[in-house]
Amino acid sequence: MTPLELALASLSEATAITLHRDRNSQRFPALERDATDAGATAGEARKVVEKRVGRSVVSSENYLHLKGVRGREKKSGRGLPWKSSAAQKPAQQGESPDRQDQGQLLLFDEPGEQGK
């Protein structure tokens, strides 16, 4: 991300936190409203900055593009960093469903711990 993209993302996050604290938002609908309002605020700020600098704030450069990573395929689960190829194979006959998950990294697993 460019410095302006980072600044606007930070503005949006700080705005959402401030709205959450000021409104004492509880549960998903209220938190969603805070996030939507914060995004709208950052969007307005982006338009002001773009008008002032005379070009788009959003850059065509993308970290994933620079790394050569392809977009996620929704149905197959490919491209998700926490899924291994072993987790995508169907369970073998006679194998319990729990055995199928052994190739999949869990949230707190380290990549080197797979298969231990």
N, C-alpha and C positions, 0 to 999 in steps of 0.2 A: 504494500500500500504506500501511496505517496504521503508526505507529511500532512498535506491538507486532508486527505482521506482519513488518516489517523486522528487528526484533530477533530474532525466532524464526528467520527465514531466515538471519541472520548466525550465530546459534548453531548451526544445522544445518551450515552451511558450515565453520565453525571446528572443529566436532566431527569432520566427515569428514576434514578435513586432519590433525587430531591423530591420529585412528585410522590414517590412511594412513601417517603418519610412524612411529608407535609399532609398527605391525604390519609395516612395510616391504612394503606390499602391492604386488604386481606382477600385471599382466594383468587383463583385464576381470572375471572372477569375484570376485577378491579386492577390487577397487575397488568393484564393485557391492555387496558385503557391507558395506564401509565406509560407502557412501552410504545403504544401507538401515538400518544401525545408527544412523547420524547422524540420519536422518529419524525413526526410532522415538524417539530421545532428544528431539528437538525436539517430537514429538507428545506425549510425556509432559509436557514442560515447558509446552506449550500447555494441556493439561488442568489442570495446577496453577494456571496464571495465570487461566484461565477460572473455576475454582472460587473463587479469591481475589477477583476483580473482579465476579463474578456475571453475566457476559455473555460472549458468544462473542468470541473474538479475531479470527476471520475476518470481514472486513467484506463487506458486499454491494456496496460501491463497487469499481469495477474500472476501471483506466486505459483499457482498450479500450472499455468501456462509455461512459466520459466523452468519449472521442474519437469515438464513433459508429462504431467499426470493427466489422465483422461477423466472426464466427468463420471459420476456414479451412474450405474445402471440400476434403476429402482427395483425391478422385479428379481433380478438374480442376486443382488447383494454384492456383486463384484465391485472392487474399488474401495470397499470399506476397510480401513486400516485394522480394525479389531477383529475382522473375520479372516480366518485362514482358509486355504483351499480345502483342507481336510474337513472343515466345518460345513462346507457346501455339498459334500457327498452325502447321498442318502444312507441311512443305516442299513447294514447288511442283515440278511435274514437271521433271526435268532439273537441279534444284538439288541440290547436294551436301548431305549432312547437316550438314557444318560450317557452311554458310551459314545453316542454320536457327537456330543458336545466336547469331547476331550481335546479335539484339535482346535477349538475356538479359544482365543484369549479372552479373559474376563477383564473387568474394569481395572482391577488393581494388579493384574499380572504383569510381570516384566516380559518383554519379548523373548529373552533368553530362557525363560522358565517353561516354555511350551514343551509338553511331552514328558515332564518329570513325574 
